[in-house]
């Protein structure tokens, strides 16, 4: 494919993409193919001779799209959204053209510098404390990761390294000695990472990868499924009584099941008065804020006030995914740290081949020292395009519209108390509900079966897709209204499908 062939193929591809979005609502939301469908359609080996673009192109619609679940579909109300937009797609196109393994500043100065700048822009848009800016008093800053799971792992690596430096008397042992290694290994065997039953599974996975202990703190409906200060204090005391040493905790703004927000004020108060390692002293508990989905709502000043976002200046790291709710395609997980040296000290591995005057002189940021992999893509370009094309007002308008849709859907549920019971929400455009019937004497087991049947029936319609969860033994449906293509007419359609299904099943 030469440049002229590329021009022609690219024109076709761009037209396909535009048409796909123009006609997206004509498709069913979820793929209906059977497992292994694609192996039956493709040859067992790659072609020996190159194929024409026209042959490749026709297989997109004929073989690939039947196996796609359409996350941008206006009837997609499942999980959380995985947003994109036309300026983001254009940014991805340019990024692919400018491909490089940009681990050092010198590998492509614009790649590093644009990332630093747009993440400072984003931090300001979200109202993050100044300490999370690259220009802040503690020289913090942001780095783009592949996912919130990578961000948690990166933060936990830094937290582990920081805790070991601060609690193991390394000066007592010669560098590289077996005694030094034994002291570190013994300390690591006692270290434990914390999360709640509502926290995303990535914290547990990170602890498995790093070989540290993991402890789950139970949260329930009486606290809105959020972690409170007293519960944290009790947990720390119990773990220490067992000889364990808590070093890391993920707190959440917008949990996966219900979009609950942990009690930031209570957590801050508990850690400041911690009798063993008070906040700000050696051995303090590293608190990472996972705001993967709901963090996008911080573009609204009212949300910042609601969750007391200024309190995160007391924590250590914060992550949100622009690729969930802020119109930037996967992957664009934006991780901010209060002090960049925590990452650099834990993650810097030097080889002679990486050497250059700018890096060695300390004049630049090298993001290889802020992440697990070495190489990295030009991901800041699509963020730059989105922030410039929409502007702050455009992003605020979009988030506000989707929040309103969630409130209107919840109002619809409230209008039919004979059919539905809201368990949580609406929180950040997510409402969690089940079939009503407790007052009529139905057991949780009966209501679980009815709710599951309703969930399966509405999904079978093909016009919408929701996912489920279980809260304290209660099977529930999660309804999200934050996909960018979703408008009021689509939420009204979903409501109609839901009511028809519920009436049929409940009356059966």
PEUR-V411052 format. One line per field, one symbol per residue. ss: DSSP state (H for helix, E for strand, - for the rest). burial: # if it has 24 or more other ideal C-beta (glycine too) atoms within 12 Angstrom, else .. Layout:
# PEUR-V411052
ss->???
burial->???
This chain:
# PEUR-V411052
ss->--HHHHHHHHHHHHHHHHHHHH-HHH----------HHHHH-----------HHHHHHHHHHHHHHH--------E---------HHHHHHHHHHHH-------HHH-HHHHHHHHHHHHHHHHHH---HHH--------EEEEE--HHHHHHHHHHHHHHHHHHHH--HHH-----HHHHHHHHHHHHHEEEEEE-----HHHHHHHHH--EEEEE---HHH-----HHHHHHHHHHHHH---EEEEEEEEE-------E--HHHHHHHHH-------------EEEEE---HHHHHH-HHHHHHH-HHHHHH--EEEEEHHHH-------EEEEE--HHHHHHHH----HHH--HHHH------HHHH---------HHHHHHHHHHHHHHHHHHHHHHHHHHHHHHHHHHH-----EEEEEEEE--EEEEEE--------HHHHHHHHHHHHHHHHH----E-EEEEE--EEEEEEE-------HHHHHHHHHHHHHHHHHHHH-
burial->................#..#...##.####....................................##########################..#......#######..###################.####.#...#########################.###...............#..##.###########.###.##..#.######.#...#######.###.##..##...#########################.###.#.##.#...##################..##..###.##############################.###.###..........#....#########...############..#.#..##.######.######.##..#..###################.........##.######.###.#.##########.#############...##.###.###.##..##..
